[in-house]
């Protein structure tokens, strides 16, 4: 039987935080793969498994985390040529989204329904068990009165990633603006992952806007 206990990793938590309980759907699904890749890099950084070396991501020794998704990416980083942080955010983002979704489905906190559009194209629809306690903890880390320095590294990283990814399921635009200094303090503890994610999302959105304008 599924455990209904999600993996204690940043990508798993960020996926759950992307669930919009009002609309009963995932927020920003088109970009969610990039957010999860950023979360993986942030998680590996916090665990001391990767480091920055002149702008490239490098594995730190042969340490492993015990989580399949994290370790698969760590193994790629160890065996591949040096790549920039943004390259690892972009790399296999779609496959990463599916892998995290399936991992959470196996844990029993996500239900995935796969259908075919026009009888040909597969389309996945996920239903998520509301992560109310997790959302409350991350919001408290971003908006609470306690010093930002007292927020755990993991919660600080989730604040940074949610703000960078514009996840309004966690923080509204007004809340991000009103608490920009505190969010920036959390982001500074996230290493290179959040800035790299921001650059990738900016580039992706610009490319989409350009393609839309060209199609008009």
C-alpha positions as CSV (number, residue, x, y, z in Angstrom):
1,X,0.0,0.0,0.0
2,X,1.2,3.5,-0.7
3,X,2.7,5.2,2.4
4,X,1.1,8.6,1.8
5,X,4.3,10.2,3.1
6,X,6.0,12.2,0.3
7,X,9.8,12.1,-0.1
8,X,11.6,14.6,2.1
9,X,13.2,16.4,-0.9
10,X,12.9,19.9,-2.3
11,X,11.6,18.8,-5.8
12,X,8.9,16.7,-4.2
13,X,7.8,19.5,-1.9
14,X,7.9,22.1,-4.6
15,X,5.7,19.9,-6.8
16,X,3.1,19.7,-4.0
17,X,3.3,23.4,-3.4
18,X,2.4,24.0,-7.1
19,X,-1.0,22.5,-6.5
20,X,-3.8,25.1,-6.7
21,X,-6.6,23.8,-4.4
22,X,-9.1,26.4,-5.7
23,X,-8.7,25.5,-9.4
24,X,-7.9,21.8,-8.6
25,X,-4.9,21.8,-10.9
26,X,-1.2,22.3,-11.0
27,X,0.0,25.9,-11.4
28,X,2.5,26.6,-14.2
29,X,2.7,23.0,-15.4
30,X,4.5,24.2,-18.6
31,X,7.3,25.6,-16.5
32,X,7.1,23.2,-13.6
33,X,9.8,20.9,-14.9
34,X,12.3,23.8,-14.8
35,X,11.3,24.6,-11.3
36,X,11.8,21.0,-10.2
37,X,15.2,20.9,-11.9
38,X,16.1,24.1,-9.9
39,X,14.9,22.4,-6.7
40,X,17.0,19.3,-7.4
41,X,20.1,21.5,-7.8
42,X,19.3,23.4,-4.7
43,X,18.7,20.2,-2.7
44,X,22.0,18.7,-3.9
45,X,23.8,21.9,-3.0
46,X,22.3,22.0,0.5
47,X,23.4,18.3,1.0
48,X,26.9,19.2,-0.1
49,X,26.7,16.9,-3.1
50,X,27.5,19.5,-5.7
51,X,29.4,22.8,-5.7
52,X,30.0,25.7,-8.0
53,X,33.3,25.8,-9.8
54,X,33.8,28.9,-12.0
55,X,30.1,28.9,-12.9
56,X,29.9,25.1,-13.6
57,X,28.2,22.5,-11.5
58,X,30.6,20.0,-10.1
59,X,29.9,16.9,-8.0
60,X,31.6,16.8,-4.6
61,X,33.1,13.3,-4.3
62,X,31.0,10.2,-4.5
63,X,28.4,11.0,-1.9
64,X,24.8,9.9,-2.6
65,X,21.5,10.9,-1.1
66,X,19.4,7.7,-1.2
67,X,16.7,9.4,-3.2
68,X,16.4,8.0,-6.8
69,X,15.7,11.3,-8.5
70,X,18.3,13.3,-6.8
71,X,20.9,10.5,-7.3
72,X,20.1,10.1,-11.0
73,X,20.9,13.8,-11.5
74,X,23.9,13.6,-9.3
75,X,25.2,10.7,-11.3
76,X,24.7,12.6,-14.6
77,X,26.6,15.6,-13.2
78,X,29.4,13.3,-12.0
79,X,29.7,11.5,-15.4
80,X,29.0,14.3,-17.9
81,X,31.2,17.2,-19.0
82,X,31.1,20.4,-17.0
83,X,27.9,22.4,-17.6
84,X,26.6,25.7,-16.3
85,X,23.8,25.8,-13.7
86,X,21.3,27.0,-16.3
87,X,22.1,24.0,-18.6
88,X,21.2,21.6,-15.8
89,X,18.0,23.5,-15.1
90,X,17.0,23.0,-18.7
91,X,18.2,19.5,-19.1
92,X,15.4,16.9,-19.3
93,X,13.0,19.2,-17.5
94,X,9.9,17.4,-19.0
95,X,11.2,14.0,-18.0
96,X,12.0,15.3,-14.5
97,X,8.4,16.5,-14.1
98,X,7.0,13.0,-14.9
99,X,9.6,11.3,-12.7
100,X,8.7,13.5,-9.6
101,X,5.0,13.1,-10.4
102,X,5.3,9.3,-10.5
103,X,7.4,9.2,-7.4
104,X,4.7,11.1,-5.5
105,X,2.0,8.9,-7.0
106,X,3.9,5.9,-5.7
107,X,3.8,7.6,-2.2
108,X,0.1,7.9,-2.5
109,X,-0.1,11.7,-2.4
110,X,-0.7,12.2,-6.1
111,X,-3.1,10.5,-8.4
112,X,-2.2,10.5,-12.1
113,X,-4.8,10.0,-14.8
114,X,-3.4,9.5,-18.3
115,X,-5.7,10.0,-21.3
116,X,-5.3,10.4,-25.0
117,X,-6.3,13.6,-26.8
118,X,-8.0,12.8,-30.1
119,X,-7.2,9.1,-29.3
120,X,-3.5,9.7,-30.1
121,X,-1.6,12.2,-27.9
122,X,-1.1,11.2,-24.2
123,X,-2.2,13.8,-21.7
124,X,-1.5,13.5,-17.9
125,X,-3.7,15.0,-15.3
126,X,-2.7,14.9,-11.7
127,X,-4.7,15.3,-8.5
128,X,-2.8,16.2,-5.4
129,X,-3.6,15.7,-1.7
130,X,-3.7,19.2,-0.3
131,X,-0.3,20.0,1.3
132,X,-1.8,22.5,3.8
133,X,0.9,22.0,6.5
134,X,3.7,22.3,4.1
135,X,2.3,25.4,2.5
136,X,1.7,27.0,5.9
137,X,5.3,26.3,6.9
138,X,6.8,27.9,3.7
139,X,4.5,30.9,4.0
140,X,5.6,31.4,7.6
141,X,9.2,31.2,6.5
142,X,8.5,34.0,3.9
143,X,6.1,36.1,5.9
144,X,6.7,35.3,9.5
145,X,8.1,37.7,12.2
146,X,11.0,35.5,13.3
147,X,14.4,36.4,11.9
148,X,15.0,35.0,8.4
149,X,18.3,33.5,9.7
150,X,16.2,31.2,11.9
151,X,14.4,29.7,8.9
152,X,15.7,26.2,8.0
153,X,17.8,25.9,4.8
154,X,15.2,23.7,3.2
155,X,12.3,26.2,3.9
156,X,14.5,29.1,2.8
157,X,15.2,27.3,-0.5
158,X,11.5,26.6,-1.0
159,X,10.7,30.3,-0.4
160,X,13.3,31.2,-3.0
161,X,12.2,28.7,-5.6
162,X,8.5,29.5,-5.1
163,X,9.1,33.2,-5.5
164,X,11.4,32.7,-8.5
165,X,8.9,30.5,-10.2
166,X,6.0,32.9,-9.5
167,X,4.0,30.2,-7.6
168,X,1.1,32.2,-6.4
169,X,-0.2,29.1,-4.8
170,X,2.4,29.9,-2.1
171,X,2.9,33.7,-2.3
172,X,0.9,36.4,-4.1
173,X,2.7,39.1,-6.0
174,X,1.8,41.6,-3.3
175,X,3.2,39.3,-0.6
176,X,6.4,38.9,-2.6
177,X,6.7,42.7,-3.1
178,X,6.0,43.5,0.5
179,X,8.5,40.9,1.7
180,X,11.1,41.3,-1.0
181,X,14.0,41.8,1.5
182,X,13.2,38.7,3.5
183,X,12.7,36.6,0.3
184,X,16.1,37.9,-1.0
185,X,17.7,36.8,2.2
186,X,16.3,33.3,1.7
187,X,17.4,33.3,-1.9
188,X,20.9,34.1,-0.9
189,X,21.1,30.9,1.1
190,X,19.9,28.9,-2.0
191,X,23.3,29.1,-3.8
192,X,23.4,29.3,-7.6
193,X,20.2,27.3,-8.3
194,X,17.6,30.1,-7.9
195,X,19.4,32.7,-10.0
196,X,20.0,30.1,-12.7
197,X,16.3,29.1,-12.6
198,X,15.3,32.8,-12.9
199,X,17.4,33.2,-16.0
200,X,16.0,30.1,-17.6
201,X,12.4,31.1,-17.0
202,X,13.0,34.6,-18.3
203,X,14.6,33.1,-21.5
204,X,11.8,30.6,-21.9
205,X,9.0,33.2,-21.5
206,X,10.8,35.6,-23.9
207,X,11.0,32.8,-26.5
208,X,7.3,32.0,-26.1
209,X,6.3,35.6,-26.5
210,X,8.5,36.0,-29.6
211,X,6.9,32.8,-31.1
212,X,3.4,34.1,-30.3
213,X,4.2,37.5,-31.9
214,X,5.5,35.8,-35.0
215,X,2.3,33.8,-35.3
216,X,0.1,36.8,-35.2
